[in-house]
Each structure stands twice: as structure tokens, then as C-alpha cells.
Amino acid sequence: MNGTFNWIVGLQFHTASGRSVRHFYLVHEATDRKRACEAALRRASTPGEYMARGGQPLDNSFSEVRMIATDPIGLVSYSD
């Protein structure tokens, strides 16, 4: 398929009280699912993101990845 691809990657962490929370990252620069996850993890590992999570570590057992494809005429589709 010709066109452009973006990715939405959800990463989970647990608050100090134990509640599960997901932060989602829009990744433009990745060419596949693996690279999208790597880019999101790099962003999530920055000091600012760590502070936004209240200093809580990521739950590395969870990620949610969706590809957003835009075809040459601008139609958008989503996939897991």
C-alpha cells in the first residue's frame, strides 16, 4: 500500500495506589510495529515522562499498538 503510516502505541504503568493507567504515544517516524514500540519506549523513558507518571516505572508486560494508514487520496484506516 502506498501512502503514509503512523502508529499509536499505548504503554501501561501503575499508580502508587495500584491503578492501571495507559499513556499513548503517536509515532510518525517508524516503518514497522517493532520500531514504533521502540520509539514510544524511548519517549516514555525521558525524565519528563517519568515525572508525568509520578515516578512510576512502566509495566513492560503490556503494550497496545495500532497502525494508522493514510492512502494517497487521504483515506484513513486503522489496524491492530
C-alpha positions in Angstrom: 0.0 0.0 0.0 1.4 3.4 -0.9 0.8 6.3 1.4 1.9 7.2 4.9 1.9 5.3 8.2 1.7 6.5 11.8 1.4 4.4 14.9 -0.3 4.8 18.2 1.5 3.0 21.0 -0.1 2.6 24.4 2.2 1.9 27.4 0.9 1.0 30.8 2.1 1.8 34.3 0.5 1.5 37.8 0.0 4.5 40.1 1.2 4.4 43.6 -2.3 3.3 44.6 -2.2 0.4 42.1 -4.5 1.8 39.4 -3.5 0.9 35.8 -3.0 3.8 33.6 -2.0 4.0 29.9 -0.1 6.7 28.2 -0.4 6.8 24.4 2.3 8.0 22.0 1.8 9.0 18.4 4.9 7.8 16.4 5.5 9.2 12.9 9.0 8.0 12.2 8.6 4.2 12.5 8.4 1.9 9.5 7.0 -1.1 11.3 5.4 -2.2 14.6 8.7 -3.1 16.3 10.3 0.3 15.6 7.1 2.1 16.7 7.3 0.3 20.1 11.0 1.2 20.4 10.3 4.9 19.6 7.5 5.0 22.1 9.7 3.4 24.8 12.4 5.9 24.1 10.0 8.8 24.6 8.5 7.2 27.7 11.9 6.8 29.2 12.7 10.5 29.2 12.9 12.3 32.6 9.8 14.4 31.7 7.7 11.3 31.0 9.0 9.6 34.1 7.9 12.6 36.2 4.5 12.7 34.4 4.0 9.1 35.6 4.7 10.3 39.2 8.0 8.4 39.1 6.3 5.1 38.5 8.0 2.5 36.2 6.4 1.2 33.0 4.7 -2.2 33.1 6.8 -3.9 30.4 4.4 -6.7 30.1 1.8 -4.5 28.3 1.7 -2.5 25.1 -1.0 -1.7 22.6 -0.1 -0.8 19.1 -2.3 0.4 16.3 -1.2 1.4 12.8 -2.9 4.4 11.1 -2.5 4.3 7.4 -3.4 7.1 5.0 -3.6 6.2 1.4 -2.6 8.5 -1.5 -6.1 10.1 -1.7 -6.3 10.7 2.0 -8.5 7.8 3.2 -7.5 6.7 6.7 -7.6 3.1 8.0 -6.7 1.6 11.4 -5.4 -1.8 12.2 -4.0 -3.8 15.2 
